[in-house]
């Protein structure tokens, strides 16, 4: 079995897109805490109702809530995972390793990217509400307007937290938390860094060299 992959990087750095490629081309399972939380909101569970305003405003949900959701949705014994969106701070990095990964082999990959590129990438991001495929109005349009190439669903969505003012909020939180997380993974010898400013294909090639 592959070792697990912990991807860290700013919103818009392409973690979800690259994870999708790894799932289709390698035997990985993608687990995104953002997707898990949005699914709870869609199902209107107690948890979903509790977190929806927090997410719409671009703030982080509490570490314990997200960790619990992750524990409920992972089958570490039988599957190799890409963790996307968790950890988002050094406390979560430590929780992930102590409560979930424990002695399982894993590598952490940092998607390094210029901040300038991010806002444009995020505000132009659209996704399919049916299958989760990600598009971009500038760099990756669907073949037919507003229709998902992968599953045919009509009506791509723009996440509420992908609007400019909220994105700036999210980037600020990211900038505050990233260095301690990198230091954490560096200190335990698990950190790799890739250049995520490149095209999807080049970034994928860099990623394949690491796993
Ligand atoms: P992005 O990586 O583009 O910021 P995500 O889909 O990963 O988007 O996350 C969307 C939102 O979900 C975050 O802004 C935050 O409110 C919440 N969230 C996701 N993962 C976590 C986490 N590990 N800890 C706290 N909040 C989280």
Boltz pocket constraint, residues with backbone or C-beta under 6 A from the ligand:
constraints:
  - pocket:
      binder: B
      contacts: [[A, 9], [A, 10], [A, 11], [A, 12], [A, 32], [A, 33], [A, 34], [A, 35], [A, 37], [A, 54], [A, 55], [A, 56], [A, 58], [A, 59], [A, 60], [A, 61], [A, 62], [A, 63], [A, 66], [A, 84], [A, 85], [A, 86], [A, 87], [A, 88], [A, 92], [A, 161], [A, 170]]
      max_distance: 6.0
